Amino acid sequence: MNIAVFVSGNGTNLQAIIDAVSCGDIRATIAIVVSDNKSAYALTRARKAGIETFVLDPKDFKSKEDYDKEIIKELEKKDIDLVVLAGFMRLVSAVFVKKYENRIMNIHPSLLPSFKGTHAIKDAFDYGAKKTGVTVHFVDDKLDHGPIILQEAVDVNKEDTIHTLEEKIHKIEHRLYPEAIRLFAEQKLKIDGRKTKIVNR
Ligand code: GRF
């Protein structure tokens, strides 16, 4: 199974996936790491692991669709089975979702459908939520919306600051995302409408 990981930033989730592949927990190859940001530290992580990178600046394209079509061309060369969005700060277009239908995953740092969007940890903290968490889900054409694969809650205690909460959430992410990818690679995920069934776990 060939995976493409899409990144824009630090890449700690990418690192967790690289580690899970290299220790044999996920039986797959990370064939390419794609980024919209040439300065993303995630690209350094990929290169250190000997993984090919592909950087495309959205500013060089007229439309979101043109941008995504160029990425699709590259993914086709690598025979990609699964697209993993790991801190990729762009919404993929309908063209892209159609091409890789039910084969795109995202990780989001809240218990969806609460706190969608780019500041989910801070939004949950500022809102005074007593519990928040992490969601891994398939991607459809709406923001933070597709069928949920795995979800894990975390308590927000009165001692927590935004920083300790971020740390707790990232720790869960680094365990949950490789687990979801492993289940996909082992063909244990079956989508039925909004539900993702996990078979023979
Ligand atoms: C993570 O919190 C993820 O849930 C969100 O973006 C962040 C990416 O972090 N989608 P990193 O680049 O993997 O360190």
Residues whose N, C-alpha, C, O or C-beta is under 5 A from the ligand:
A	BS01	GRF	G9 N10 G11 T12 N13 L14 A86 G87 I107 H108 P109
